[in-house]
Amino acid sequence: MTSDVLTAKARVFDRWAPNYDWLFTTVFYQAVHQRLLSYVNLPDHSPTAVLDIGCGTGKLLNRLAAQYPQLQGTGLDLSSEMLRQARRSNGHRPRLIFVPGASEAMPFANHHFQAAFSTISFLHYPDPQQVFVEVSRILRPGGQFYLVDYTTLFELGTQQNVAGLGGSMHFYSPQQREMLATNAGLIHNAHHSLLGPVLLSIFTKTEILS
Ligand SMILES: C[S@@+](CC[C@H](N)C(=O)[O-])C[C@H]1O[C@@H](n2cnc3c(N)ncnc32)[C@H](O)[C@@H]1O
């Protein structure tokens, strides 16, 4: 079931990839990235390994690499065509690399990253709890997870499912995000409204999980 959903999502984003940075939507995504950056706190003068899950064409990592000269960024995405675009427009080789994989089973060692990002990708995940468990696994203690996605304001504490883009999409309330995080060993720091219904939630990895 999960693998069928992932295959369908990859197909949709493979088709979208060649136009992703041309359509009007990119203006929206870039405004979201810009606002997100004002809340990001990474070391300025030491090498910092960061992961962008569902990285798409890699625009957020390029922006982060420009702001943090020591940053080493990895982009993970299901869609080979999105990755192709990301590699073509990689302005910070070899500090940025882009690898294939699913957010539900990340191909990385435990505690490898100091920060993880997910912008407008979490809504596509068929098993959000598993993604939080994976984020917790790959983060170092004290590492931060910046989750940016549409939220639902209608029913606090529940998730909202909407049909579209290769299967259903899921919007989570602030409380729902906090519950998923707590179950995975992350603590919640803050929520910030970025643009319309797009909410940034920041979490910290507190303890080493087995
Ligand atoms: C709307 S795009 C957002 C891309 C990028 N984060 C941005 O802000 O522009 C969603 C991305 O998530 C990826 N994606 C969706 N489900 C995924 C999954 N389960 N694992 C990894 N990537 C996934 C898609 O392939 C697509 O590139």
The ligand as a Tripos MOL2 file, in Angstrom:
@<TRIPOS>MOLECULE
LIG
   27    29     1     0     0
SMALL
NO_CHARGES

@<TRIPOS>ATOM
      1 C1          5.7940   20.1650   -3.7620 C.3       1 LIG1
      2 S1          7.3820   19.4480   -3.9040 S.3       1 LIG1
      3 C2          8.3300   20.4510   -2.7470 C.3       1 LIG1
      4 C3          9.7920   20.4320   -3.1020 C.3       1 LIG1
      5 C4         10.6940   21.3000   -2.2310 C.3       1 LIG1
      6 N1         10.7360   20.8290   -0.8610 N.3       1 LIG1
      7 C5         10.3110   22.7490   -2.2840 C.2       1 LIG1
      8 O1         10.0930   23.3540   -1.2230 O.co2     1 LIG1
      9 O2         10.2490   23.3180   -3.3950 O.co2     1 LIG1
     10 C6          7.2230   17.9200   -2.9720 C.3       1 LIG1
     11 C7          8.4380   17.0180   -3.1330 C.3       1 LIG1
     12 O3          8.3610   15.9480   -2.1930 O.3       1 LIG1
     13 C8          8.7910   14.7520   -2.8380 C.3       1 LIG1
     14 N2          8.1940   13.6100   -2.1290 N.ar      1 LIG1
     15 C9          6.8840   13.3030   -1.9970 C.ar      1 LIG1
     16 N3          6.7350   12.2020   -1.2410 N.ar      1 LIG1
     17 C10         7.9890   11.8030   -0.8840 C.ar      1 LIG1
     18 C11         8.4910   10.7340   -0.0860 C.ar      1 LIG1
     19 N4          7.6650    9.8530    0.4880 N.pl3     1 LIG1
     20 N5          9.8290   10.6230    0.0730 N.ar      1 LIG1
     21 C12        10.6810   11.5210   -0.5130 C.ar      1 LIG1
     22 N6         10.2540   12.5530   -1.2780 N.ar      1 LIG1
     23 C13         8.9310   12.6910   -1.4540 C.ar      1 LIG1
     24 C14         8.2910   14.9090   -4.2730 C.3       1 LIG1
     25 O4          8.9550   14.0580   -5.1820 O.3       1 LIG1
     26 C15         8.5420   16.3750   -4.5230 C.3       1 LIG1
     27 O5          9.8120   16.6210   -5.0690 O.3       1 LIG1
@<TRIPOS>BOND
     1     1     2 1
     2     2     3 1
     3     2    10 1
     4     3     4 1
     5     4     5 1
     6     5     6 1
     7     5     7 1
     8     7     8 2
     9     7     9 1
    10    10    11 1
    11    11    12 1
    12    11    26 1
    13    12    13 1
    14    13    14 1
    15    13    24 1
    16    14    15 ar
    17    14    23 ar
    18    15    16 ar
    19    16    17 ar
    20    17    18 ar
    21    17    23 ar
    22    18    19 1
    23    18    20 ar
    24    20    21 ar
    25    21    22 ar
    26    22    23 ar
    27    24    25 1
    28    24    26 1
    29    26    27 1
@<TRIPOS>SUBSTRUCTURE
     1 LIG1         1 GROUP 0 **** ****
